[in-house]
Structures are given as structure tokens and as C-alpha cells.
Amino acid sequence: MATENQNSTAKNVIFMLPDGASASYMANYRYFKEGSEGPVWEPLLKGMVQTDSFNNPITDSAAGANAYATGVKTRNGSVGVDFFGNELTSVTDLASDAGKATGIVSTAAITDASNPQRGNQADIAQQYIGDNELDVVLGAGRNQFTTEGEGGTQPDGTDLFGLAEQQGTTYVSSAEELAAFDGERVLGLFNDEDYLDAIGERPAEEPSLEQMTEVALDTLSKDEDGFVLFLEEENTDTFGHAKDAATTMHALSSFEASMQKVLEFQKENPDTLVVMAADHDTGGMTVQPSAEASPAVFRDFTATAEEMAEQFDAADTASIRDTVAAGTGLTLSDEEITELQGSEDTALALAELLSAKGGVEFTTTGHTAVDVPIFATGPGAELFTGVQENAAVGQHLAEAMGLALPDDQQDGGADRLAVTSLFDSAFGGIPTVNTIRNLVSQIGDDGLDALADRFANLWSGLDDADFLSSVLENTLDTVPEEADLAYWTGVLETNGGDRGEVLLAISGLPEHQEALLEIPVSNTEFSPIA
């Protein structure tokens, strides 16, 4: 049993993320697993996490990861930056600056959802190597690191593997090479796909999540200052989108084996904090087990619904029946096969049919806004008790190590947003990250009042009408109506001419907050090794 120590600082932090796996996944996995022992994470339950992003009750994976990594909510589609595209400091950055080793292990392409424009995976691959910060990087997505001439995405002449080796990193590309590795830094890429195999017989060259976890722990723990490890099971999300309940359960089984290794390590190293939480729910999975339909039936499955649909001839009843029987141990009825043959999306229809045989249905192929459970053990585990925002989780990860995210990233970046809003009303633009940090550092006990007064003094040589007209135009991006000018003139007269107070009030207008959300994130080309 892993232990907790509430009175010490965590030397190591291991954050485990079963992507998309909400409480429904956990409940169905208990039925899938059966037996007297529940999943290893159950005794570690601490509370629930609210998963909304800055601009949407339903987050995507990028914004969800951003909240955990930086303690700040951002808009969907962005990671590593705030709601306006300004750079953020991550918990990994803090750990690295403190001399700790850092690593990431994932069954996804490791370039997925890791920069301001999450689709720029070739640039993200350059970021991993160019930043030279991570000591362990293990997962899928090799083609994002190889050149176009090799069938990859990097410009010909780019040698990311060579650069990594110059930095003291060993590159491995198979499970066998990973097993033989015994260095201090490793880059492991085990296929060209979006994710590692989730069900059935594993390709020989692909390591399991458990094996990658074991190597990561052995490698990172060589650093006497400690380490931070981010560990993700992606297939829970991928196949939740596909409504393939069986494959999500097999992915959770792989994840549990990995977590068992982590908890064994934590038991031997009680100065290690282990936190487990999904970034969001995927699919709106239901929990409806019965004697006739239990997730336990999924244990015999050896292929995804998509793989089976690709293998059979949709026009041939026998082909469908034989392929599904080989992949699941189940025999479809003539009626079920006829229904499959009439569907527009055979793979999705098969996934829904097979999921129902385990008592599982889905409400969507997307994400939902449901809260997700959070589990923790070790120093600082008590910080995750109760119901909290996803951004608070990021704050607590730093706090558990005795570190602190920058002032402008505290409280979910509330001061960062307030300063940005005030600055836009005063100057008609979004401040740079350095300006934001400088202004936030100047906020004292009086809050934004003193800063608003300073900004308002810029109009000291102008009359009230010019002041109000300028501020309203900056805020609303249009020439103000006479009625608006008259209203705010009255407010200014009532408060004794306090322009700072009026500037602050105008900056907080709901229509201003809505307009700020419409500002696009910068699409600046990102190439750190160019």
C-alpha cells in the first residue's frame, strides 16, 4: 500500500493521466476486472476535478493538459500559452530550473497537444529536442521526427536524432532496445502511428506502457535532486471517441499495470507524490452492467472494432460473423449483421453493438463536461482533497514540491486576465508576456485600483469626454454611442471624478470579456532549432 506524508516536500512527482477516463470508465473497469481486488487506484481517491476550459464548459485535451501543467486555464486548441497566446511557465519548467530530471511517457504520439497550435506536430518535435529539457521521452509518433525523404514530416536535412545524441540522449526505436538501455537520457519512438497498440497481441517492436514506465522510473531516479514524470494512457480517449468500450477497458488494464509499478516505486521512495486524474470525460460512457451484459465479456476481445471492420467484407455475412467471432469470441445474429450492413459507418456501428454486449453505451463521440475523479498519495496528497478546478491541480503540483508558479499564474491566472483586460481598455491592445508579468508584480494590497489610477493619469491633460470616448473605443473596438458616453459621464460625476474607478469598471464589462475571447491566438511560425 502506498503511503502518504503530509508534512514533507515531494522530491519526486509522478502525474498519471488516463486520457478521457472519467468515473464511468473506472466503474466499468471494476466490472471488466472482476475478482475480489479492485483497481489499484481506488484507495487513493481524494476528490473531483472540474474540467472546463477558459472558453468552453467542455474542454479539449490541449486546454485540459495546459491547466494541469501550468495552473492556468486556456482556450480550447491551445497549450503552453494563456487565453491570448502569451507564454506560460509549466510545472516541468519549475522542476527543471530546480535541477530535477523531467520526463514524459505516453501511448500517444508524444508530439500530440504540446504547443500553442497543437496540430503543428513537426514543430513540436523540434521543440522537444531544441528545448533540451526533457530527460525521458517515450511514446509513438516517430514520423514527426524523421525527414520527408524518410517518409516523415521534418524538412530534409533536419537531423533531430543526431542533435539529441549531441545532447547526451540515446535514441531507441524498439522494445528490445529500450530494455537494453541503461543511460541517463533517452528518446524512444516505437512506431509512426498516433498511438501504441491498445488490444490484442502487441507488435514486437512496441513496449508496453508498463515497460516504458519502469525504464522511465529507473532513469529519472538517478537524479539526486528528484524528478517530475508525466505519464499518459491515450487509448482510453482514442477509443472512447470511437465508442469502443472494450478497447478502452484493455487500455485501462495496461494503465493499471503501469500504475502498479509507480506505486511500488512510491512505496520504496515515500518522498514521491503520485497523482492520477483524467483531463476530461470522453464519450459520455454509461454504466449499465447486468447478468446478460457485463464489461467482463470484453476480456476475450483481441481487436478493435475498427480493425475488425477493416478486415471483413461488409457485403459478406459469413465474413462479418467469422471476423467478429475471431476478434471477440462472440457470434453475431443475422439481424445484427443486417443492421451493420445498413450502417453508414460500419466501424462505429460495430463498436456500438459490441459495447452494448458489455452493458455500455455512449452519448457522444466527443467530450463532455462531467467532473473527473482525482487520486493521490505521498507528500502533498491532501492538497487534492475535495472538488477543485483543473487549474488548481497544476498549482498544487508545484506547491507539493515546495515550488511556486509565477505570480501572474496564481489563482488560475486571474490577475493575468484582469491586467490584460485593463491594459486593453487603456491602450487598445494585448500586452506582451513580459509586460503582463511586470504589471502583475506591481499589484499590491489595493488590487487593480492603483494600476487603474496610473493608467487613467495618461488622460490628465484631456477632458472627461475625451477620456471616456478613448477608453470606450479601446474597450469595444468601435466609436461609442452618445448614450454610452452619457451613461459613463454620469458615473464619473457620481464617483467624484475618479477616472481609475471608471476605467476599471469599463474594462470589466461583459461585452469586453466576450470580445477578448474572440481575439485569435497568434499563429506565428514555431521552429526552435531553425
C-alpha positions in Angstrom: 0.0 0.0 0.0 1.4 3.4 -1.0 2.0 5.8 1.9 1.2 9.5 2.5 3.4 12.0 4.2 1.5 15.3 4.8 4.4 17.1 6.5 7.2 16.9 3.9 8.0 18.2 0.5 7.8 15.9 -2.5 11.2 15.2 -4.1 9.5 13.4 -7.0 6.2 14.0 -8.7 4.5 11.4 -11.0 1.4 12.6 -12.7 -0.6 9.9 -14.3 -3.3 10.7 -16.8 -5.8 8.2 -18.3 -7.0 10.5 -21.0 -10.7 10.8 -21.2 -11.4 8.3 -18.4 -14.0 9.7 -16.1 -15.7 7.9 -13.1 -17.8 5.9 -15.6 -14.7 4.3 -17.1 -13.4 3.5 -13.6 -16.7 1.8 -12.7 -16.9 -0.2 -15.8 -13.3 -1.2 -15.4 -14.1 -2.7 -12.0 -16.7 -4.9 -13.7 -14.2 -5.7 -16.5 -11.6 -6.8 -14.0 -13.9 -8.7 -11.6 -12.4 -10.6 -8.7 -12.1 -9.5 -5.1 -9.4 -6.8 -5.6 -10.5 -3.5 -7.0 -8.3 -1.3 -9.2 -5.1 -0.2 -7.5 -6.1 3.5 -7.6 -9.4 3.1 -5.7 -7.9 3.5 -2.1 -6.2 6.7 -3.3 -9.4 8.7 -4.2 -9.2 12.3 -3.0 -11.9 14.3 -4.8 -13.2 15.5 -8.1 -11.9 17.9 -10.7 -13.9 20.4 -12.8 -12.6 20.1 -16.3 -13.9 23.2 -18.2 -11.5 25.3 -20.3 -11.3 29.1 -20.3 -13.8 29.5 -23.1 -15.8 26.3 -23.0 -17.6 24.1 -20.4 -16.3 21.2 -22.5 -12.5 21.2 -22.7 -10.3 19.6 -25.3 -7.2 17.7 -24.4 -4.9 20.6 -25.1 -6.6 23.0 -22.7 -7.0 20.3 -20.2 -3.3 19.4 -20.2 -2.5 23.1 -20.0 -4.5 23.6 -16.8 -2.6 20.7 -15.1 0.8 21.7 -16.5 0.6 25.5 -15.8 -2.1 26.1 -13.3 -3.9 28.4 -15.8 -6.9 27.7 -18.0 -6.6 28.5 -21.6 -8.9 28.3 -24.6 -9.5 25.0 -26.5 -6.9 24.3 -29.1 -4.0 25.9 -27.1 -1.4 24.5 -24.7 1.6 26.2 -23.1 0.0 29.6 -23.5 -2.7 31.6 -21.8 -6.0 32.7 -23.3 -4.3 35.3 -25.5 -1.3 33.3 -26.7 1.2 34.5 -24.1 3.7 32.0 -22.9 3.2 30.2 -19.6 5.7 28.6 -17.2 4.9 24.9 -16.6 5.4 22.7 -13.6 8.1 20.9 -15.6 9.9 24.2 -16.2 9.9 24.8 -12.5 11.2 21.3 -11.8 13.9 21.6 -14.5 15.1 25.0 -13.1 15.3 23.4 -9.7 17.7 20.8 -11.0 15.2 18.0 -11.3 15.1 15.4 -14.1 11.9 15.5 -16.2 10.2 13.0 -18.5 7.1 12.2 -20.5 5.7 8.8 -21.3 2.6 8.3 -23.5 0.9 5.7 -25.6 0.1 8.6 -28.0 2.3 10.3 -30.4 4.4 12.3 -28.0 4.0 15.4 -30.2 0.3 15.5 -29.6 -1.2 18.6 -27.8 2.1 20.2 -26.7 2.4 23.6 -28.3 0.2 26.7 -28.9 -1.1 25.2 -32.1 -1.5 21.6 -31.2 -1.6 20.4 -34.8 1.9 21.6 -35.5 3.4 18.2 -34.6 6.6 18.6 -36.7 7.3 21.8 -34.8 6.6 20.2 -31.5 9.1 17.5 -32.3 11.7 20.3 -32.8 10.6 21.8 -29.5 11.3 18.7 -27.6 14.9 18.5 -29.0 15.5 22.2 -29.2 14.5 22.9 -25.6 16.8 20.1 -24.4 14.8 20.0 -21.2 13.2 16.5 -21.0 15.5 13.6 -20.0 13.0 10.9 -20.9 10.6 10.9 -23.8 8.9 7.7 -24.7 5.9 7.0 -27.0 4.6 6.9 -30.5 4.9 9.3 -33.5 8.3 8.6 -34.9 7.4 10.1 -38.3 7.2 13.5 -36.7 10.9 13.3 -36.1 12.1 11.8 -39.4 12.5 13.8 -42.6 10.2 14.0 -45.6 12.7 11.9 -47.6 12.3 9.2 -45.0 8.5 9.4 -45.1 8.3 11.8 -42.1 7.4 15.4 -41.6 10.7 17.2 -41.0 12.4 19.2 -43.8 15.1 17.2 -45.5 18.4 17.9 -43.9 17.0 18.1 -40.4 18.6 15.6 -38.0 16.7 15.6 -34.7 18.2 12.3 -33.7 21.7 13.5 -34.3 21.0 16.7 -32.3 19.5 14.6 -29.5 22.6 12.4 -29.4 24.8 15.5 -29.2 22.8 16.5 -26.1 23.6 13.1 -24.5 20.3 11.4 -25.3 20.2 7.8 -26.5 17.6 7.2 -29.3 15.8 3.8 -29.2 13.2 2.5 -31.6 12.1 -0.9 -30.3 11.1 -2.6 -27.1 14.3 -4.7 -27.2 16.5 -1.5 -27.5 14.5 0.1 -24.6 15.1 -3.0 -22.4 18.8 -2.7 -23.1 19.0 1.0 -22.3 20.9 2.0 -19.1 21.8 5.6 -19.6 20.6 8.9 -18.1 18.6 10.4 -21.1 16.5 8.5 -23.6 14.3 9.3 -26.6 12.1 6.3 -27.5 9.8 6.3 -30.5 8.2 3.0 -31.3 6.0 3.5 -34.4 4.9 6.0 -36.9 1.3 6.0 -35.7 -0.8 8.2 -33.5 -0.7 5.7 -30.6 0.8 2.4 -29.5 -1.2 -0.8 -29.8 -4.1 -1.0 -27.3 -5.5 -4.5 -27.5 -4.6 -8.0 -28.6 -1.0 -9.3 -29.4 1.4 -6.4 -29.1 3.7 -5.8 -32.1 7.2 -7.0 -31.2 8.8 -3.6 -31.5 6.3 -1.8 -29.3 7.0 -1.8 -25.5 4.0 -1.8 -23.1 3.2 1.2 -21.0 4.4 -0.8 -18.0 7.8 -1.3 -19.6 8.1 2.3 -20.6 7.1 3.3 -17.0 9.7 1.0 -15.5 12.5 2.4 -17.7 11.4 6.0 -17.0 11.5 5.5 -13.3 14.9 3.8 -13.4 16.3 6.5 -15.5 14.8 9.6 -13.8 15.5 8.4 -10.3 19.3 8.6 -11.0 19.0 12.3 -10.5 19.7 13.1 -6.8 17.6 16.2 -6.9 14.5 14.3 -7.9 12.2 14.3 -10.9 8.9 15.0 -12.5 7.3 12.4 -14.7 4.1 12.9 -16.8 2.6 9.5 -17.8 -0.4 9.2 -20.1 -2.6 6.4 -21.4 -4.1 7.8 -24.6 -6.1 4.9 -25.9 -8.8 5.4 -23.3 -9.6 8.7 -25.1 -9.0 7.5 -28.7 -11.4 4.6 -28.3 -13.8 6.5 -26.2 -14.3 8.8 -29.2 -14.8 5.6 -31.3 -17.4 4.3 -28.8 -15.3 1.1 -28.5 -15.7 0.3 -24.8 -13.8 -3.0 -25.0 -10.6 -1.3 -26.1 -10.9 1.4 -23.5 -11.0 -1.3 -20.8 -8.0 -3.0 -22.2 -6.2 0.3 -22.2 -7.2 0.8 -18.5 -5.7 -2.6 -17.8 -2.4 -1.5 -19.3 -2.6 1.7 -17.4 -3.3 -0.2 -14.1 -0.2 -2.3 -14.7 1.8 0.9 -15.2 0.4 2.4 -12.0 1.2 -0.7 -10.1 4.9 -0.1 -11.0 4.6 3.5 -9.9 3.0 2.6 -6.6 5.8 0.0 -5.9 8.3 2.8 -6.6 6.4 5.2 -4.3 6.4 2.6 -1.5 10.2 2.4 -1.8 10.5 6.1 -2.2 7.9 7.8 0.1 9.1 11.2 -0.8 7.3 10.7 -4.1 3.9 12.2 -4.8 1.7 10.3 -7.2 -1.4 12.0 -8.7 -3.8 10.4 -11.1 -6.6 12.2 -12.9 -8.1 12.3 -16.4 -8.2 15.6 -18.3 -11.9 15.2 -19.2 -14.5 12.7 -19.9 -14.8 11.2 -23.4 -17.9 9.8 -24.9 -20.4 10.1 -22.0 -19.9 6.4 -21.2 -22.8 4.8 -19.4 -22.5 2.1 -16.6 -25.3 -0.5 -17.1 -23.9 -3.9 -16.2 -26.3 -6.9 -15.9 -26.1 -10.7 -15.8 -26.5 -10.8 -19.6 -24.3 -7.9 -20.4 -21.2 -7.1 -18.3 -17.9 -5.4 -19.2 -16.3 -8.7 -18.2 -17.1 -10.0 -21.7 -14.6 -7.6 -23.1 -11.7 -9.6 -21.6 -11.8 -12.0 -24.5 -11.6 -9.3 -27.2 -8.3 -9.2 -29.2 -9.0 -6.5 -31.8 -10.6 -3.0 -32.0 -13.9 -2.6 -33.8 -12.1 -0.5 -36.4 -9.6 -3.3 -37.1 -12.4 -5.9 -37.5 -14.4 -3.6 -39.8 -11.3 -3.2 -42.0 -10.8 -7.0 -42.1 -14.2 -8.3 -43.1 -16.1 -7.9 -46.4 -19.2 -5.8 -45.4 -21.2 -7.4 -48.2 -20.5 -11.0 -47.0 -22.4 -12.2 -43.9 -20.1 -15.0 -43.2 -17.0 -12.8 -43.4 -18.5 -10.4 -40.8 -19.6 -13.2 -38.5 -16.2 -15.1 -38.7 -14.1 -11.9 -38.2 -16.1 -10.7 -35.2 -16.1 -14.2 -33.7 -12.3 -14.4 -34.1 -11.8 -10.9 -32.6 -14.3 -11.2 -29.7 -15.4 -14.8 -29.1 -19.0 -13.6 -29.8 -21.4 -14.7 -32.5 -23.5 -12.0 -34.2 -27.1 -12.8 -35.2 -28.3 -12.4 -38.7 -30.3 -9.4 -37.6 -27.3 -7.7 -36.1 -25.2 -8.4 -39.2 -28.0 -7.0 -41.4 -28.1 -3.8 -39.3 -24.3 -3.5 -39.6 -24.5 -3.8 -43.4 -27.1 -1.0 -43.5 -25.0 1.5 -41.5 -23.1 4.4 -43.0 -20.2 4.0 -40.6 -19.6 0.3 -40.2 -16.7 0.6 -37.7 -18.7 2.9 -35.4 -21.8 0.8 -35.7 -19.8 -2.3 -34.8 -18.3 -0.6 -31.8 -21.7 0.5 -30.5 -23.1 -3.1 -31.0 -20.1 -4.7 -29.2 -20.1 -2.1 -26.4 -23.8 -2.8 -25.7 -23.0 -6.5 -25.3 -20.9 -5.4 -22.3 -23.7 -3.2 -20.9 -22.0 0.0 -22.1 -23.3 2.8 -24.3 -22.1 6.3 -25.2 -23.9 9.6 -25.5 -21.4 11.3 -27.9 -18.3 10.8 -29.9 -16.9 13.9 -28.3 -16.0 15.1 -24.8 -18.4 16.0 -22.0 -18.3 18.5 -19.1 -18.6 15.9 -16.4 -16.2 16.1 -13.4 -13.5 13.5 -13.1 -12.1 11.8 -10.0 -8.6 12.6 -8.7 -6.4 10.1 -6.8 -3.2 10.9 -4.9 -0.7 9.5 -2.4 2.5 10.8 -0.9 3.7 14.2 0.2 1.1 16.8 -0.7 -1.7 14.3 -1.4 -4.0 16.2 0.9 -3.9 19.2 -1.4 -6.1 17.4 -3.9 -9.0 16.7 -1.5 -12.5 17.9 -2.4 -13.8 19.5 -5.5 -11.4 21.8 -7.4 -10.8 23.4 -10.7 -8.3 21.7 -13.1 -6.1 24.8 -12.9 -5.8 24.3 -9.1 -4.3 20.9 -9.7 -1.4 22.5 -11.5 -0.9 24.9 -8.7 -0.9 22.1 -6.1 1.7 20.0 -8.1 4.1 22.9 -7.8 3.2 23.5 -4.2 3.8 19.9 -3.2 7.4 20.3 -4.4 7.9 23.5 -2.4 7.9 25.5 -5.7 5.6 28.2 -6.9 4.3 29.2 -10.3 4.8 32.9 -11.2 2.6 35.4 -9.6 0.7 36.0 -12.8 -0.2 32.3 -12.9 -1.6 32.1 -9.4 -5.3 31.6 -8.9 -5.7 30.2 -12.4 -4.2 33.4 -13.9 -6.9 35.7 -12.5 -4.5 38.6 -12.2 -3.1 37.9 -15.7 -6.6 38.2 -17.2 -7.6 41.2 -15.2 -4.4 43.1 -16.1 -4.8 42.1 -19.8 -8.4 43.4 -19.7 -7.4 46.7 -18.1 -4.5 47.2 -20.4 -6.7 46.6 -23.5 -9.2 49.3 -22.3 -6.4 51.7 -21.6 -4.3 51.1 -24.7 -6.4 49.2 -27.2 -4.1 46.1 -27.4 -3.0 42.9 -25.7 0.2 43.3 -23.6 3.3 41.1 -24.1 4.0 38.3 -21.5 6.8 40.4 -20.0 4.5 43.4 -19.7 1.9 41.3 -18.0 4.3 39.8 -15.5 5.7 43.3 -14.7 2.2 44.7 -14.2 1.0 41.8 -12.1 4.1 42.2 -9.9 3.1 45.7 -9.2 -0.4 44.8 -7.9 -0.3 45.5 -4.2 -2.9 45.3 -1.4 -5.1 47.7 -3.2 -5.5 45.3 -6.1 -6.1 46.8 -9.5 -7.2 50.1 -8.2 -3.8 51.7 -8.1 -2.9 50.3 -11.5 -6.1 51.7 -13.0 -5.3 55.1 -11.4 -1.9 55.1 -13.1 -3.4 54.2 -16.5 -6.1 56.9 -16.1 -3.5 59.5 -15.4 -2.4 59.2 -19.1 -5.5 61.3 -19.9 -4.7 64.0 -17.2 -4.5 66.7 -20.0 -7.8 65.7 -21.6 -11.3 66.5 -20.5 -13.7 63.8 -19.3 -15.4 63.5 -22.7 -12.1 62.7 -24.5 -11.1 60.3 -21.7 -14.4 58.3 -21.9 -14.5 58.3 -25.6 -11.0 56.9 -25.9 -11.5 54.3 -23.2 -14.8 53.1 -24.6 -13.4 52.9 -28.2 -10.4 50.9 -26.9 -12.7 48.6 -25.0 -15.5 48.0 -27.5 -13.4 48.4 -30.7 -15.9 50.9 -32.1 -16.8 54.6 -31.7 -19.1 54.8 -28.6 -22.7 55.7 -28.9 -23.9 59.0 -27.4 -26.0 57.1 -24.9 -22.9 55.2 -23.6 -20.9 58.4 -23.2 -23.8 60.0 -21.3 -24.1 57.0 -19.0 -20.4 56.9 -18.1 -20.3 60.7 -17.8 -23.0 60.3 -15.1 -21.0 57.5 -13.4 -17.9 59.7 -13.4 -19.8 62.6 -11.9 -21.3 60.4 -9.2 -18.0 59.0 -8.0 -16.4 62.4 -7.8 -14.3 62.2 -10.9 -12.4 59.0 -10.1 -11.2 58.1 -13.6 -9.4 55.0 -12.4 -12.5 53.6 -11.0 -14.4 54.2 -14.2 -11.6 52.7 -16.3 -11.6 49.6 -14.2 -15.4 49.3 -14.5 -15.4 49.7 -18.2 -12.6 47.1 -18.6 -14.8 44.6 -16.7 -17.9 45.0 -19.0 -19.3 41.6 -20.0 -19.2 42.6 -23.7 -15.5 43.4 -23.3 -14.8 39.9 -21.8 -16.7 38.4 -24.7 -14.7 40.5 -27.2 -11.4 39.4 -25.6 -12.4 35.7 -26.2 -12.7 36.4 -29.9 -9.1 37.6 -30.2 -7.2 34.8 -32.1 -4.2 33.2 -30.7 -1.0 34.1 -32.6 -0.2 31.7 -35.5 3.5 32.7 -35.5 5.7 30.0 -37.1 7.3 28.0 -34.4 10.7 26.4 -35.1 13.1 26.4 -32.1 16.0 24.8 -34.0 15.8 26.8 -37.2 
